[in-house]
Amino acid sequence: MPPRSSALPGGRVRAHSEPIKEPQVKRLKSIPFSVQLFAGLFLGVALGWVARNWAVTWLGESLTTIGSLFVQLLFLVVPVLVFTAIVAAVGNLRNLANAGRLVMKTLGWFMITSLVAVAVAIGLGLAMNPGKGVDLSSLGAAEAPESQGSWIDFITGVLPTNVMTAFSEVNVLQIVFLAIVVGAAAVKVGEKAEAFLKFNTSLLEITQKALWWVIRLAPIGTAGLIGRAVYSYGWDLLAPLAKFSAAIYIGCFIVLLVIYPLVLRLFGRVSPIMWLRKAWPALQFAFASRSSVGTMPLAQRTVTDRMGVDRNYAAFASPFAATTKMDGCAAIYPAIAAIFVAEVFGLNLGVGDYLLIAFVSVVGSAATAGLTGAIVMLTLTLSTLGLPLEGVGLLLAIDPILDMIRTATNVAGQMVVPVVVARSEKLLDDEVFNAPPQPLDEPTAVESDVEEESAEDSGREKDLVGASSGS
């Protein structure tokens, strides 16, 4: 029987066996995600520069709108994402052998890397003296924040007064507390809670799928966010705080490019270069979005599909890290900022003060709660040291610029620790880790296996049908 055919314009005929040209959308999707992000970043810088230097107001406002809408889309799913992810993370511990040891190792590495990061920041702050020579009059009037950020505020802020308020106000710290309690209770109930945990897992999958669609818009969102930053913050604003800004970026780069690679090489026994190649799209997205929680699905997919970390362990480690592991916001930034504020106001810090900074960075890191900004963490640090809270007001103007590299550092640490712990527990697939980086929108290994099995089953069915028709 000849192949079926269909008519084409001009009277031509095309057999169905002939290849159909690939749509333009698929061609666009074939461009690596990291390349798309780079394109968005450079486009944003160029458009922001044009809008600022040539006073193109409508272009600057358009970039601001695009960036704001993108962040709004990210934050739209944050409450549901955090709650379902943490509940699933706690629930998944029941599927892991030696779950208690995995939790303790993960927490231990969180603390170790945070301490190293804060030590780097304190050393860098003492070496660079970011506040020396800064004239308060050049920074304008600074006011203390409304929230004092005391330890009492932090502790009482963990406990929600109303469940609905925690979600409506997107208080991530309270949502994390509720999720841990609910997850632990579900595990304790046992078989009767299996239906709830399955529903929670399904809701998490739906939320992550919706967020993945938002992430696919990241090149456009990146152009808007970076363009808004360039348009809004010029050299006139940055100049008085140039040394402080440089100290933050240098500190983050030291942790990103020196400390983490050493940890990966010595304790993870993997190639830091390969790790960086595979983590790069997630780091780019974190830099542009300034949200650890918003980057969590991308980071988790990177850790499992690209780095070969066990899925059950990653399902616990990634959500937990996204809400508590903040080396950029909770270690590097508050340490250098505290030294800056002390120098600007002519106050001296002693050894005890630096030890307090290290303590706050480890214990209070959950206060940053994975959203943009580290103001809560900074006020907590300054109030603990007895430094003027007006120092927070001095730094608010350039916070978005600093938050980009801080968030990228946060997310990097959130992808380093699972690899190190997985290696120590033999939960790391070296074949996956050492394979060339694959596009993140390809089917996962599990999905591929299911598709292959389905194809094989379909093939067998066709063979059986053919055999029966032939007989």
C-alpha positions in Angstrom: 0.0 0.0 0.0 1.6 3.3 -1.0 2.2 5.9 1.6 -0.6 8.4 2.3 -0.1 11.9 0.9 -1.5 15.4 1.4 -1.8 18.3 -0.9 0.5 21.3 -0.6 0.1 24.8 -2.1 0.8 24.8 -5.8 -0.5 21.3 -6.4 2.5 19.6 -5.0 2.0 16.4 -3.0 4.0 15.5 0.2 4.1 12.0 1.6 3.5 11.7 5.3 6.8 10.0 5.6 8.6 13.2 4.5 10.1 15.2 7.4 8.1 18.3 8.5 10.2 21.4 9.1 10.8 22.2 12.8 8.7 25.1 14.1 10.5 28.2 15.1 9.5 27.7 18.7 11.4 24.4 18.9 14.4 26.0 17.3 14.4 28.7 20.0 14.1 26.0 22.7 17.1 24.2 21.2 19.3 27.2 22.3 20.9 26.4 25.7 19.2 28.0 28.6 22.4 29.6 29.8 22.9 31.2 26.4 19.4 32.6 26.6 20.1 34.0 30.0 23.4 35.6 28.8 21.5 37.2 25.9 18.9 38.6 28.3 21.6 39.9 30.7 23.5 41.7 28.0 20.4 43.1 26.4 19.2 44.4 29.8 22.6 46.1 30.4 22.5 47.7 26.9 18.8 48.9 27.2 19.3 50.1 30.7 22.4 52.1 29.7 20.5 53.6 26.8 17.5 54.5 29.0 19.7 56.2 31.6 22.3 58.0 29.5 19.8 59.2 26.8 17.0 59.8 29.3 14.6 57.5 27.5 12.0 57.4 30.2 9.5 55.1 28.5 12.2 52.5 28.0 13.3 52.7 31.6 9.8 52.4 32.9 9.2 49.4 30.5 12.2 47.6 31.9 11.0 48.3 35.4 7.6 46.9 34.6 9.0 43.8 32.9 11.3 43.1 35.9 8.6 43.7 38.4 6.1 41.4 36.6 8.7 38.6 36.4 9.4 38.8 40.2 5.7 39.0 40.9 5.2 35.8 38.9 8.0 34.1 40.9 6.6 35.2 44.3 3.0 34.2 43.3 3.9 30.5 43.9 6.3 31.0 46.8 4.0 30.2 49.7 2.6 27.0 48.1 6.1 26.0 46.8 7.8 26.4 50.2 5.1 24.6 52.2 4.7 21.6 49.9 8.5 21.3 49.3 9.3 21.3 53.0 6.5 18.9 53.8 7.7 16.6 51.0 11.3 17.0 52.2 10.4 15.9 55.7 8.2 13.1 54.3 11.0 11.8 52.0 13.2 11.2 55.0 11.2 8.1 55.7 12.4 6.6 52.4 16.1 7.2 53.3 18.3 4.8 55.2 20.2 6.6 58.0 17.9 9.6 57.6 19.1 11.1 60.9 22.7 10.9 59.9 22.0 12.6 56.6 20.2 15.4 58.3 23.0 15.9 60.8 25.7 15.8 58.0 23.7 18.3 56.0 23.3 20.7 58.9 27.0 20.2 59.8 28.1 21.2 56.3 25.7 24.2 56.4 27.4 25.4 59.5 31.0 24.7 58.4 30.7 26.5 55.1 28.8 29.4 56.7 31.7 29.8 59.3 34.3 29.7 56.5 32.3 32.3 54.5 32.0 34.7 57.5 35.7 34.3 58.3 36.5 35.3 54.7 34.2 38.3 55.0 35.7 39.5 58.3 39.2 39.1 57.0 38.3 41.0 53.8 36.5 43.7 55.8 39.5 44.3 58.0 41.9 44.3 55.0 39.8 46.7 52.9 38.3 49.0 55.6 35.2 49.6 53.5 33.9 52.4 55.8 37.1 54.4 56.1 37.0 57.8 54.5 33.2 57.6 53.8 31.5 61.0 54.5 28.0 60.5 56.0 26.9 63.7 54.3 27.6 62.2 50.9 25.2 59.4 51.7 22.3 61.5 52.7 20.1 61.2 55.8 19.8 57.6 57.1 17.0 56.4 59.2 16.7 53.3 61.3 14.4 50.6 60.0 11.0 50.2 61.5 11.7 46.6 62.5 14.6 46.5 65.0 15.5 42.9 64.1 16.2 41.8 67.7 16.5 38.2 68.7 13.2 38.4 70.5 11.6 39.6 67.2 13.3 36.8 65.4 12.2 34.0 67.8 8.6 35.3 68.1 8.4 35.8 64.4 8.9 32.1 63.8 5.5 31.3 65.4 2.6 32.4 63.3 -0.4 33.9 65.1 -2.6 32.9 62.2 -2.0 30.3 59.6 -3.7 32.3 56.8 -1.7 35.4 57.7 1.5 33.5 57.3 0.6 32.6 53.7 -1.1 35.9 52.7 1.8 38.0 53.9 4.3 35.4 52.5 6.2 35.1 55.8 8.5 32.3 54.6 10.0 31.7 58.0 6.5 31.0 59.5 5.6 28.8 56.5 8.7 26.8 56.9 7.9 26.2 60.6 4.3 25.1 59.8 5.6 22.8 57.0 8.1 21.1 59.3 5.4 20.5 62.0 2.9 19.2 59.4 5.5 17.0 57.7 6.7 15.5 61.0 3.2 14.9 62.2 2.3 13.1 58.9 5.4 10.9 59.2 4.4 10.1 62.8 0.8 9.2 61.8 2.1 6.7 59.4 0.0 4.8 56.9 -3.1 6.9 57.5 -1.2 10.0 56.3 0.0 8.4 53.0 -2.9 9.9 51.1 -2.1 13.4 52.3 1.6 13.0 51.5 0.8 11.8 48.0 -1.6 14.7 47.5 1.2 17.1 48.8 3.7 15.5 46.4 1.2 16.0 43.5 0.6 19.6 44.5 4.3 20.2 44.6 4.8 18.7 41.1 2.0 21.0 39.8 3.6 24.0 41.5 7.0 23.3 40.2 5.7 22.8 36.7 4.0 26.2 36.8 7.1 27.8 38.2 9.2 26.1 35.5 7.1 27.9 32.9 7.9 31.1 34.7 11.6 30.1 34.7 11.5 29.6 31.0 10.6 33.4 30.8 13.8 34.1 32.7 15.7 35.6 29.7 13.0 38.2 29.3 12.8 38.7 33.0 16.6 39.0 33.3 16.6 41.7 30.6 14.0 43.6 32.6 15.7 43.2 36.0 19.2 44.0 34.9 18.0 46.8 32.7 16.0 48.3 35.7 19.2 48.1 37.9 21.3 49.9 35.3 18.6 52.5 34.7 17.9 53.1 38.4 21.4 53.0 39.9 24.1 55.0 38.3 27.7 55.7 39.3 26.6 58.8 41.2 24.7 56.6 43.7 27.4 53.9 43.8 30.5 56.0 44.1 30.4 56.8 47.8 29.9 53.1 48.5 32.2 51.7 45.8 34.7 50.2 48.2 31.9 48.5 50.2 30.3 47.2 47.1 33.7 45.9 45.8 34.3 44.1 49.2 30.9 42.3 48.9 31.6 41.2 45.4 35.2 40.1 46.1 34.1 38.2 49.2 31.4 36.4 47.2 33.8 35.6 44.4 36.3 34.2 46.9 33.7 31.9 48.4 32.3 31.0 44.9 35.6 30.4 43.1 38.0 29.4 45.9 36.2 28.0 49.0 33.5 26.0 47.3 35.9 24.4 44.7 38.2 23.4 47.5 35.3 21.8 49.4 34.2 20.0 46.2 37.7 18.7 45.4 38.8 17.7 48.9 35.5 16.3 50.3 33.2 15.8 47.3 36.1 14.3 45.2 34.6 15.8 42.1 35.8 18.3 39.5 34.9 21.9 40.5 35.0 22.9 36.9 32.5 20.3 35.9 30.3 21.3 38.8 30.5 25.0 37.8 29.6 24.1 34.2 26.5 22.3 35.3 25.5 24.8 38.0 25.9 27.8 35.7 22.3 28.2 34.5 21.0 28.1 38.1 23.6 30.6 39.2 22.7 33.0 36.4 19.0 32.7 37.2 19.7 33.3 40.9 21.8 36.4 40.0 19.0 37.9 38.0 16.0 36.9 40.1 17.5 37.6 43.5 15.4 34.8 45.0 16.8 31.5 46.4 13.3 30.1 46.8 12.4 31.0 43.2 15.6 29.3 42.0 14.9 26.1 44.1 13.2 24.0 41.4 16.0 24.8 38.9 18.7 24.1 41.6 17.1 20.9 42.6 16.8 19.7 39.0 20.4 20.6 38.5 21.6 18.7 41.5 19.7 15.5 40.5 19.6 15.5 36.7 23.0 17.1 36.1 25.1 16.2 39.2 23.7 12.8 40.0 22.6 13.3 43.6 20.1 10.8 44.9 16.6 12.1 44.3 15.2 11.2 47.7 18.0 13.0 49.4 17.9 16.0 47.1 14.1 16.2 47.7 15.0 17.0 51.4 18.3 18.9 50.9 17.3 21.4 48.2 14.1 22.8 49.8 15.8 22.9 53.2 18.9 24.6 51.9 16.8 27.2 49.9 15.2 28.5 53.1 18.2 28.2 55.5 21.5 28.1 53.6 22.5 31.7 52.9 26.2 32.2 52.8 25.9 35.4 50.7 23.1 37.1 52.6 23.7 35.7 56.1 27.5 35.4 56.3 29.4 37.6 53.8 27.1 40.6 53.6 26.3 41.2 57.4 29.9 40.7 58.4 31.3 43.3 55.9 28.4 45.6 56.5 28.9 45.5 60.3 32.6 46.5 59.8 31.5 49.2 57.4 28.9 50.7 59.8 31.3 50.6 62.7 34.0 52.5 60.7 31.5 55.0 59.3 30.3 55.9 62.8 33.8 55.8 64.3 33.2 52.7 66.6 35.7 50.0 67.3 35.0 46.2 67.1 36.9 43.7 69.2 37.5 40.0 69.0 34.3 39.3 70.9 32.3 41.3 68.4 33.7 39.3 65.4 32.8 36.0 67.2 29.3 37.4 67.7 29.1 38.1 64.0 30.1 34.5 63.2 27.5 33.2 65.7 24.7 35.3 64.2 25.6 34.2 60.7 25.2 30.6 61.6 22.2 30.7 63.9 20.3 33.5 62.3 20.6 32.6 58.7 17.0 31.3 58.5 15.9 34.9 59.1 16.7 35.7 55.4 14.1 33.0 54.5 15.1 32.7 50.8 13.5 35.9 49.5 15.1 39.0 48.1 17.1 41.2 50.4 19.0 40.6 53.6 17.8 43.6 55.7 16.4 41.4 58.5 19.8 39.7 58.8 21.7 43.0 58.8 19.5 44.5 61.5 19.8 41.4 63.6 23.6 41.6 63.3 23.8 45.3 64.1 21.4 45.1 67.0 23.4 42.1 68.5 26.6 44.1 68.3 25.0 47.3 69.6 25.8 49.2 66.4 23.6 52.1 65.1 20.7 50.7 63.1 20.8 53.9 60.9 23.6 52.0 59.1 20.9 49.9 57.4 19.5 53.1 55.8 22.9 53.9 54.4 23.0 50.7 52.4 19.4 50.4 51.3 19.9 52.3 48.1 22.5 49.9 46.6 21.0 46.7 48.1 19.5 45.4 44.9 22.9 45.5 43.2 24.5 43.6 46.0 21.7 41.2 46.4 22.4 39.7 42.9 25.8 38.3 43.8 24.6 37.4 47.3 21.8 35.3 46.0 24.1 33.6 43.4 26.4 32.7 46.3 23.5 31.4 48.4 22.4 29.1 45.6 25.9 27.9 44.9 26.3 26.8 48.5 22.8 25.1 48.3 24.2 23.0 45.4 27.6 22.3 46.9 26.5 20.7 50.2 24.2 18.0 48.7 27.0 16.9 46.4 29.5 16.6 49.4 27.0 14.8 51.6 25.9 12.5 48.8 29.5 11.6 48.2 30.1 10.7 51.8 26.9 8.5 51.8 27.5 6.9 48.4 24.4 8.6 47.0 26.3 10.3 44.1 26.1 8.9 40.6 29.6 9.7 39.1 28.4 8.7 35.6 25.8 11.4 35.7 28.1 14.0 37.3 30.9 13.5 34.7 28.6 13.4 31.7 28.4 16.4 29.5 25.8 19.0 30.7 22.4 18.3 29.2 19.7 20.9 28.6 17.6 21.3 31.7 14.3 21.0 29.8 15.1 17.5 28.5 13.2 14.6 30.2 14.8 13.4 33.4 16.5 10.0 33.6 13.3 8.5 35.2 11.1 10.1 32.6 13.4 8.8 29.9 13.3 5.3 31.3 9.5 5.4 31.4 9.3 6.7 27.8 11.7 4.0 26.6 9.7 1.3 28.4 6.5 2.6 26.9 8.1 2.6 23.4 9.2 -0.9 23.9 5.7 -2.0 25.1 4.2 -0.2 22.1 6.6 -2.0 19.8 5.7 -5.4 21.3 2.0 -4.6 20.9 2.6 -3.7 17.2 4.5 -6.9 16.7 1.7 -9.0 18.3 -0.9 -7.2 16.2 1.1 -7.8 13.0 1.6 -11.5 13.9 -2.0 -12.1 14.6 -3.2 -10.3 11.4 -0.6 -12.3 9.4 -1.9 -15.6 10.8 
